Amino acid sequence: MGGDYKSKVISLMDKGVKLVPVTIHEIPIMHPIYIKDKITDLKSENLPDGWVNFYRSDDWSSTAYFYLDKPVNELPSLQKVTIRTYKSEND
């Protein structure tokens, strides 16, 4: 999730940032604007100004869990961060 004021979100969308607006918070009301398979046009005069929450396509994370049968294992140590992040997308 991400969020910013409506004018900033419109600016991001105009620059081609892929995001999906889901709510506009016009204190004290939270307006749901998400419609499945449709991007809401934030420039519509029918929508209030306020804080816009949106789904992001660039924010991914994952977690993997596994359980050991004893408190000691023979797994190798993690590699140094410089090795694990070599040639990452952000370089």
SVG drawing of the C-alpha trace seen along z (x, -y; Angstrom):
<svg xmlns="http://www.w3.org/2000/svg" viewBox="-20 -19 50 52">
<polyline fill="none" stroke="black" stroke-width="0.4" points="0.0,0.0 1.0,-3.6 -0.6,-6.9 -0.3,-10.6 -2.4,-13.7 -4.7,-13.4 -2.8,-16.0 0.5,-14.0 -1.1,-10.7 -2.6,-12.3 0.9,-13.5 2.4,-10.1 -0.3,-8.5 0.3,-11.1 4.0,-10.1 3.0,-6.5 3.4,-5.1 1.3,-1.9 -0.9,-2.2 -4.6,-1.5 -6.4,-4.1 -8.6,-2.4 -9.8,-5.1 -9.9,-8.8 -9.8,-10.1 -11.7,-13.3 -11.6,-13.8 -13.6,-12.3 -15.0,-10.2 -13.1,-7.4 -14.5,-7.1 -14.0,-3.7 -13.3,-4.2 -11.8,-0.8 -13.7,0.9 -12.4,4.4 -10.6,4.3 -11.1,0.5 -8.8,-2.4 -10.7,-5.2 -10.1,-8.6 -9.0,-10.8 -9.5,-13.9 -13.2,-13.4 -15.0,-16.4 -17.2,-14.0 -14.4,-12.9 -13.3,-14.8 -9.8,-16.1 -7.9,-14.3 -5.4,-11.5 -5.5,-8.7 -4.5,-5.2 -3.5,-3.0 -2.2,0.4 1.4,0.4 2.8,2.8 6.4,2.2 6.2,3.3 6.7,7.0 7.8,9.1 7.7,12.7 8.5,14.8 9.4,18.5 9.2,20.5 10.5,23.9 10.9,25.9 13.9,27.8 13.6,31.0 16.4,29.9 17.9,26.6 21.2,27.3 21.4,27.6 24.0,28.0 22.7,25.1 25.4,22.8 25.8,19.2 24.1,16.5 26.3,14.7 27.4,11.1 24.9,8.5 27.2,7.2 27.1,10.7 23.3,11.2 22.5,7.8 25.0,7.9 23.4,6.6 20.1,6.0 17.5,4.0 18.2,0.9 21.9,0.6"/>
</svg>
